[in-house]
Amino acid sequence: TQDVSDRRVASGPMLAYYTRPGVMTSAGRFAALLDGLPHDVAALAAVGQGLLIHEHMARGYGVTLSEEDRSSVHTRPAEELLAQIVARDSRPLDVARPPEARLPGNCRHFTVLMTAMLRARGTPARARCGFGGYFGSGTFEDHWVCEYWDAGEQRWRLVDAQIDAVQLGWFDIDFDLTDVPRDQFLIGGDAWERYRSGAADPGKFGLSLIGETGDWWIAANLMRDAAALLNLELLPWDCWGAMPGPEDPIDPELAALFDRLAALTQAPDATLADLRQLCDDDRLRVPPEVRNAVRGRLERV
């Protein structure tokens, strides 16, 4: 399993790589705000839950968002997320804001902020893009979680930083959210492997909210997960290179490329150099501008 692989090969330099802030996980001019935050992983996740609100779940908290409110979901760097958070409320980050004062985002924003907070306290962490199977929809839903290094157990664990006490009342979750089982959250590479082996129906992977699923969605999240492993955590709707759309067939040559990419993302600590080399392929490399599919335009990253 991936746990066994990571336990065997995670090295000092590798862990250091995932402790240093990246382009999207640097707090930048707000770094001092992360000082003194809790060291307990669950408590740290609760900090983010008191700062952010999921744009598609806001009504469950009694909040109605305008389109202007939702513009923050297009924010990529943690530094800019923090800028918007403190512009709304300048109190310390561990002071939970009322739901209507929280910054709208999605699972990716909870994950990026969690990754930034963990790295700031010296804990190796990285964002993972894939699919969550615990939302009660019968679909493995498009989702992001944070993967962090448990030094005591010498293994990587998954933490879902989005699911708070309110959401626990909506979903049938019977596991530790700071140690999400690997069959409950599938990284993009695991989902791709299941699909390619015939073990999973690609029509069960996507976003049921908008009625879109398929092999193209699995491939897209595989590419986003690979980019995140190289410290570039993009938006869930950022598109580039060979990333297919709903109407794009995945031919055998491209499928073989995704097979190789999936294998490398499944054991990244052993294969990071190979992953970096493969992602130099023009079909996978993240360019200076990506297409924001929601806004229908190119944006610099």
Salt bridges, closest charged atoms under 4 A:
ASP3 OD1 - ARG182 NE 3.34
ASP6 OD2 - ARG126 NH2 3.63
GLU55 OE2 - HIS56 NE2 3.52
GLU55 OE1 - ARG70 NH1 3.01
GLU67 OE2 - ARG70 NE 3.74
GLU79 OE2 - ARG29 NH1 2.71
GLU80 OE2 - ARG29 NH1 3.40
ASP89 OD2 - ARG91 NH2 2.76
ASP89 OD2 - ARG97 NE 3.80
GLU147 OE1 - ARG126 NE 2.68
GLU147 OE1 - ARG128 NH1 2.75
GLU147 OE2 - ARG182 NH1 2.79
ASP150 OD2 - ARG157 NH1 3.15
GLU153 OE1 - ARG155 NE 2.54
GLU153 OE2 - ARG157 NH1 3.60
ASP160 OD2 - HIS143 NE2 2.79
ASP176 OD2 - ARG157 NH2 3.65
ASP179 OD2 - ARG155 NH2 2.57
ASP225 OD2 - ARG128 NH2 2.84
ASP238 OD1 - ARG76 NH2 2.91
GLU253 OE2 - ARG283 NH1 3.68
ASP259 OD2 - ARG196 NH2 2.74
ASP269 OD1 - ARG126 NH1 2.79
ASP281 OD2 - ARG283 NH2 2.88
ASP282 OD1 - ARG285 NH1 2.51
GLU299 OE1 - ARG76 NH2 2.70
GLU299 OE2 - ARG295 NH1 3.12
GLU299 OE2 - ARG297 NE 2.84
